[in-house]
Amino acid sequence: MRIHYNKCPVCGSNDIALYTDCKDFQVSGEVFSIFRCSVCLTEFTQDAPDENEVAKYYVSETYLPHSDKAKNFIARVYYAVRQLMLRRKHRLVKRITGKRRGRILDYGCGMGHFASVMKKKGWEIAGIEINEEARNYAAKYSGIEVFTPESAGLFTKGSFDCITFWHVLEHIYRLRETLVKIKKLLSPDGIAIIALPNNMSFDSLNYRNYWAAYDVPRHLWHFNPVSFSYIAALTGFEIKGIKRLPFDVFYISVLSEKNKGSVLGFLRGMFKGTIFYLLSLFDLTRSSSLIYILKPLH
Ligand SMILES: [Zn+2]
């Protein structure tokens, strides 16, 4: 089944229209439409496959344990960057929450890399993961408790100091419901940290429908600081701050060049990624990906 919206799924306005058509470059080669709401400015993937149909649009290899081994140079670089990012994420959580230790929920924890780092640093951690294979891997190798999205309702209200979504919210079907649900799980001074691609970034505006972070139909929602402020307020959050995720722009630019079929795509992507990165130093809201720091309103 496909999910067709006649109204904006965020604000309910009828004022929605086609923004652009995008190809699924990663898996199916199918074309999907991205619609934009002229009231809240949210962009969403129109006629996306529903939860029962979407599994075939995910390349399962990325979740398999063997992809976790550093086999060649690129894999080793990727692994090193990932470790660097994990350490940055830990520091970020510590700084934003003002706590050295606490209770944290990683929503969409994948194979549990971030959860594992937080656990080692003394945090009490739980994970939520929809993919069974990844869930089992995370539980087995990271020794953390991993739950299905349905069991999130079983957590005690107000029991988490921090809830993180590292490039996860854009994949989630029940968008508003999920934000409302996590608000209840946060302690009164709890913080939600949500990392998302930014559709008004320099790289997005340059690559348009070749922009790799549209990633249809896996990405259902395409936000920027303006549209994300709207849904945050609607679901009872205040945006306390916005930060950049510095490495995404290189990866996204290289992948976008590949989508365009460019000659010397890797080099062009790295070069343009560097330009976009440098430009974004003068305007955070044009960064490829952003981290939103949310505080529940009471
Ligand atoms: Zn809207």
Residues whose N, C-alpha, C, O or C-beta is under 5 A from the ligand:
A	BS01	ZN	C8 V10 C11 G12 S13 C37 V39 C40 L41
